[in-house]
Structures are given as C-alpha cells and as structure tokens.
Amino acid sequence: MKQPENEHKIFQEFADFLETEQKAPGKHLDAAVLGRVSNDLSPVLWKVYAKFTLIEATAGLLTLTICPQFGLGFGPHNQFLHTLHSSTSPVVFYLLCGLFFVIFGAALGGLILNRAEISAIGSSKYLYFAIYSVLAYLIIVALGPEAFVVSSLVWILGALLGSILGFEAVIRLRHATA
C-alpha cells in the first residue's frame, strides 16, 4: 500500500516542478560557466607544460632510487647495475639510462594529462622533450661526478627517445581504449 502513496507523492512533486516559474541564471553565473568551459577546453599552455614538467621531474627523481644515474642515488649501489655498466659499452649504457630515466615520467604524463591538455601540447611536445632531456642531463651532470665524459652525451638521445616512446605509447593506448 505504501507504493501507490509514494508514487503519488513523486508525481505530485514532479507536477509542482513543472508548474514553477522558470528562472534563468544571472549573467555572472553564465560568464563563470563559460569561462570554466573555455579553460577546460583550451588550457593555458604554460600551465600544461608546468604540470607535465612536475610529473616528469618527480618520476625522474623516483627512478634515481632504482637506477642511480651518474653516481647519484638514494640507496646503496646496485651490483647488477655496476655489472651492466662494466659489461656494455658506455654509449649503449647511457642511452638505456637516459631512456629509462624519462620513460616513466613521459608515460605518467600521458596518463595524468587530460585530452585537452594533450591536444594543447600538440606537435610542440617534441621540442619540449628535447629541451627537457638536455636540461635533465645538465642538471644530473652538474650534480654528478662524470661531467666530462663525452660518451654520456648519448644520455640525451636516450632521454629524448624515452620521452617520445613513453608519452606516445600511453596516448595511443588511451585513444584505442576510449
């Protein structure tokens, strides 16, 4: 018996709703909503790059705990990495280290940035990746003991490849699953 009473109450509330006078939101609210939508659809480019840089830098610092680049690291030296370093050519080792250092951050950036932010970056992402790779290398070299090792310059190429591979793989995966 309660069911018809509840249904009657719901229908009465709906009828009351339909009979109420329409009220348009004020111009202030319209402007606020339009501004918010505009910001969401076309974000400010420097904010997108700042967010992306923060993501990549944080992820880069986290990789130092696993792979102590240039003698930097937050834990004890890993014997496996020392063996890998001594058994491979310096060019290959630094290429792989550069790739590993940035691929995690680039992939996280691809996951965390929303579609509007990703499209705002557009094709300028390659220039950003190149600049980020060079700056990350310079910071690590400035803090590390191998500042004059020419073979470590290939680290930049590895970092550039890691950025492109990590970011593009995640973006393509997101598009495929959407």
C-alpha positions as a Python dict, from the first residue, in 0.01 Angstrom:
ca = {
    (1, 'M'): (0, 0, 0),
    (2, 'K'): (284, 236, 57),
    (3, 'Q'): (394, 203, -304),
    (4, 'P'): (95, 393, -454),
    (5, 'E'): (129, 660, -187),
    (6, 'N'): (498, 709, -271),
    (7, 'E'): (424, 716, -642),
    (8, 'H'): (151, 976, -586),
    (9, 'K'): (395, 1188, -386),
    (10, 'I'): (661, 1162, -658),
    (11, 'F'): (411, 1257, -930),
    (12, 'Q'): (289, 1550, -722),
    (13, 'E'): (647, 1675, -674),
    (14, 'F'): (707, 1642, -1047),
    (15, 'A'): (388, 1832, -1127),
    (16, 'D'): (489, 2106, -881),
    (17, 'F'): (828, 2123, -1050),
    (18, 'L'): (669, 2163, -1395),
    (19, 'E'): (442, 2441, -1270),
    (20, 'T'): (722, 2650, -1116),
    (21, 'E'): (830, 2966, -1290),
    (22, 'Q'): (1145, 2935, -1497),
    (23, 'K'): (1439, 3131, -1370),
    (24, 'A'): (1743, 3191, -1587),
    (25, 'P'): (2079, 3210, -1414),
    (26, 'G'): (2235, 3551, -1387),
    (27, 'K'): (2488, 3683, -1637),
    (28, 'H'): (2760, 3648, -1374),
    (29, 'L'): (2697, 3274, -1348),
    (30, 'D'): (2678, 3239, -1728),
    (31, 'A'): (3014, 3412, -1763),
    (32, 'A'): (3168, 3196, -1491),
    (33, 'V'): (3044, 2874, -1653),
    (34, 'L'): (3159, 2981, -1999),
    (35, 'G'): (3500, 3080, -1861),
    (36, 'R'): (3538, 2746, -1688),
    (37, 'V'): (3440, 2554, -2001),
    (38, 'S'): (3678, 2763, -2211),
    (39, 'N'): (3965, 2695, -1969),
    (40, 'D'): (3884, 2325, -1968),
    (41, 'L'): (3870, 2301, -2348),
    (42, 'S'): (4177, 2514, -2421),
    (43, 'P'): (4408, 2521, -2120),
    (44, 'V'): (4687, 2775, -2081),
    (45, 'L'): (4994, 2624, -2246),
    (46, 'W'): (5249, 2726, -1983),
    (47, 'K'): (5035, 2565, -1711),
    (48, 'V'): (5017, 2242, -1910),
    (49, 'Y'): (5396, 2238, -1956),
    (50, 'A'): (5450, 2322, -1588),
    (51, 'K'): (5225, 2032, -1487),
    (52, 'F'): (5399, 1800, -1733),
    (53, 'T'): (5743, 1908, -1610),
    (54, 'L'): (5643, 1849, -1249),
    (55, 'I'): (5520, 1499, -1340),
    (56, 'E'): (5838, 1418, -1534),
    (57, 'A'): (6075, 1560, -1272),
    (58, 'T'): (5902, 1372, -990),
    (59, 'A'): (5913, 1048, -1186),
    (60, 'G'): (6278, 1113, -1275),
    (61, 'L'): (6368, 1152, -910),
    (62, 'L'): (6187, 828, -835),
    (63, 'T'): (6391, 646, -1099),
    (64, 'L'): (6709, 760, -925),
    (65, 'T'): (6615, 534, -637),
    (66, 'I'): (6631, 236, -875),
    (67, 'C'): (6896, 341, -1126),
    (68, 'P'): (7148, 579, -968),
    (69, 'Q'): (7238, 796, -1266),
    (70, 'F'): (7594, 930, -1269),
    (71, 'G'): (7664, 814, -916),
    (72, 'L'): (7354, 977, -774),
    (73, 'G'): (7109, 764, -588),
    (74, 'F'): (6920, 741, -266),
    (75, 'G'): (7009, 385, -182),
    (76, 'P'): (7313, 159, -182),
    (77, 'H'): (7480, 93, -515),
    (78, 'N'): (7323, -187, -707),
    (79, 'Q'): (7571, -459, -807),
    (80, 'F'): (7357, -556, -1107),
    (81, 'L'): (7376, -202, -1247),
    (82, 'H'): (7752, -189, -1190),
    (83, 'T'): (7790, -519, -1376),
    (84, 'L'): (7567, -393, -1657),
    (85, 'H'): (7769, -73, -1676),
    (86, 'S'): (8101, -253, -1694),
    (87, 'S'): (7984, -516, -1945),
    (88, 'T'): (7824, -283, -2200),
    (89, 'S'): (7972, -2, -2400),
    (90, 'P'): (7931, 340, -2237),
    (91, 'V'): (7726, 463, -2535),
    (92, 'V'): (7471, 182, -2501),
    (93, 'F'): (7464, 209, -2122),
    (94, 'Y'): (7399, 584, -2121),
    (95, 'L'): (7143, 552, -2399),
    (96, 'L'): (6949, 298, -2192),
    (97, 'C'): (6987, 501, -1873),
    (98, 'G'): (6857, 814, -2043),
    (99, 'L'): (6567, 620, -2188),
    (100, 'F'): (6484, 462, -1852),
    (101, 'F'): (6517, 792, -1664),
    (102, 'V'): (6243, 969, -1862),
    (103, 'I'): (6014, 697, -1998),
    (104, 'F'): (5830, 659, -1667),
    (105, 'G'): (5764, 1034, -1640),
    (106, 'A'): (5653, 1063, -2001),
    (107, 'A'): (5417, 769, -1961),
    (108, 'L'): (5276, 918, -1639),
    (109, 'G'): (5230, 1249, -1818),
    (110, 'G'): (5031, 1070, -2085),
    (111, 'L'): (4811, 917, -1816),
    (112, 'I'): (4765, 1224, -1596),
    (113, 'L'): (4718, 1498, -1855),
    (114, 'N'): (4362, 1523, -1983),
    (115, 'R'): (4269, 1522, -2351),
    (116, 'A'): (4252, 1900, -2378),
    (117, 'E'): (4598, 1935, -2223),
    (118, 'I'): (4740, 1670, -2456),
    (119, 'S'): (4593, 1839, -2762),
    (120, 'A'): (4719, 2178, -2638),
    (121, 'I'): (5074, 2040, -2640),
    (122, 'G'): (5030, 1924, -2999),
    (123, 'S'): (5343, 1883, -3207),
    (124, 'S'): (5544, 2113, -2981),
    (125, 'K'): (5586, 1814, -2749),
    (126, 'Y'): (5895, 1708, -2946),
    (127, 'L'): (6067, 2040, -2881),
    (128, 'Y'): (5962, 2014, -2516),
    (129, 'F'): (6104, 1659, -2493),
    (130, 'A'): (6434, 1774, -2645),
    (131, 'I'): (6464, 2070, -2409),
    (132, 'Y'): (6362, 1860, -2107),
    (133, 'S'): (6617, 1592, -2199),
    (134, 'V'): (6901, 1843, -2232),
    (135, 'L'): (6809, 2022, -1909),
    (136, 'A'): (6773, 1694, -1716),
    (137, 'Y'): (7113, 1583, -1845),
    (138, 'L'): (7276, 1914, -1750),
    (139, 'I'): (7129, 1902, -1400),
    (140, 'I'): (7241, 1543, -1346),
    (141, 'V'): (7589, 1615, -1481),
    (142, 'A'): (7616, 1925, -1263),
    (143, 'L'): (7533, 1715, -960),
    (144, 'G'): (7728, 1406, -1062),
    (145, 'P'): (8095, 1314, -1093),
    (146, 'E'): (8104, 1241, -1467),
    (147, 'A'): (8079, 1595, -1602),
    (148, 'F'): (8343, 1545, -1871),
    (149, 'V'): (8256, 1202, -2005),
    (150, 'V'): (8173, 1261, -2370),
    (151, 'S'): (8007, 921, -2409),
    (152, 'S'): (7747, 1024, -2154),
    (153, 'L'): (7612, 1280, -2400),
    (154, 'V'): (7421, 997, -2568),
    (155, 'W'): (7208, 1001, -2249),
    (156, 'I'): (7023, 1295, -2406),
    (157, 'L'): (6931, 1083, -2709),
    (158, 'G'): (6807, 805, -2481),
    (159, 'A'): (6605, 1055, -2279),
    (160, 'L'): (6451, 1201, -2595),
    (161, 'L'): (6361, 853, -2721),
    (162, 'G'): (6222, 757, -2381),
    (163, 'S'): (6004, 1067, -2368),
    (164, 'I'): (5862, 1010, -2712),
    (165, 'L'): (5811, 636, -2664),
    (166, 'G'): (5656, 662, -2319),
    (167, 'F'): (5423, 951, -2398),
    (168, 'E'): (5314, 829, -2741),
    (169, 'A'): (5254, 472, -2624),
    (170, 'V'): (5023, 584, -2345),
    (171, 'I'): (4842, 839, -2563),
    (172, 'R'): (4779, 579, -2834),
    (173, 'L'): (4661, 332, -2572),
    (174, 'R'): (4421, 590, -2428),
    (175, 'H'): (4281, 665, -2776),
    (176, 'A'): (4241, 296, -2851),
    (177, 'T'): (4051, 228, -2529),
    (178, 'A'): (3830, 538, -2544),
}
